[in-house]
Amino acid sequence: MRNNYANTAQLKELMTAPPMTAARHAEVMRQRNARRRMLEEAREAKKADDPVFDGDKR
């Protein structure tokens, strides 16, 4: 989980910042999706390698 208190920006700085452009938003979302996809693939690979998740019971 992300730390919500890690950003030390002042409220005035946040409120007066220009809004994010559509292109920047699309870039951020692509990066977020890529990160999520990498994590999901890593989890699936871990499950595939872990004998606990194998179908055969020994």
C-alpha positions as CSV (number, residue, x, y, z in Angstrom):
1,M,0.0,0.0,0.0
2,R,1.3,3.5,-0.8
3,N,2.1,5.9,1.9
4,N,-0.4,8.7,1.6
5,Y,1.8,11.0,3.8
6,A,4.9,10.8,1.6
7,N,4.0,13.9,-0.5
8,T,5.4,17.0,1.3
9,A,3.9,19.5,-1.2
10,Q,2.0,22.4,0.4
11,L,-1.8,22.6,-0.2
12,K,-1.4,25.9,-2.1
13,E,1.1,24.3,-4.5
14,L,-1.3,21.4,-5.2
15,M,-4.3,23.6,-5.7
16,T,-2.6,26.1,-8.0
17,A,-0.9,23.5,-10.2
18,P,-2.2,23.4,-13.8
19,P,-4.4,20.4,-14.5
20,M,-2.9,17.3,-16.2
21,T,-3.2,17.2,-19.9
22,A,-5.0,14.4,-21.7
23,A,-1.7,13.2,-23.2
24,R,0.0,13.1,-19.8
25,H,-3.0,11.3,-18.3
26,A,-2.8,8.7,-21.0
27,E,0.9,8.2,-20.4
28,V,0.4,7.8,-16.6
29,M,-2.4,5.3,-17.2
30,R,-0.3,3.3,-19.7
31,Q,2.5,3.2,-17.1
32,R,0.1,2.1,-14.4
33,N,-1.4,-0.6,-16.5
34,A,2.1,-1.9,-17.5
35,R,3.2,-2.0,-13.9
36,R,0.0,-3.9,-12.9
37,R,0.4,-6.3,-15.8
38,M,4.0,-7.0,-14.7
39,L,2.9,-7.7,-11.1
40,E,0.1,-10.0,-12.3
41,E,2.5,-11.9,-14.5
42,A,5.0,-12.3,-11.7
43,R,2.2,-13.6,-9.4
44,E,1.1,-16.1,-12.0
45,A,4.7,-17.2,-12.6
46,K,5.2,-17.6,-8.8
47,K,2.1,-19.8,-8.6
48,A,3.2,-21.9,-11.5
49,D,6.6,-22.5,-9.9
50,D,5.3,-23.1,-6.4
51,P,4.6,-26.9,-5.6
52,V,1.8,-25.9,-3.2
53,F,-0.3,-24.9,-6.2
54,D,0.4,-28.0,-8.2
55,G,-2.5,-30.3,-8.9
56,D,-0.9,-33.5,-7.7
57,K,-1.1,-34.2,-4.0
58,R,1.8,-36.2,-2.6
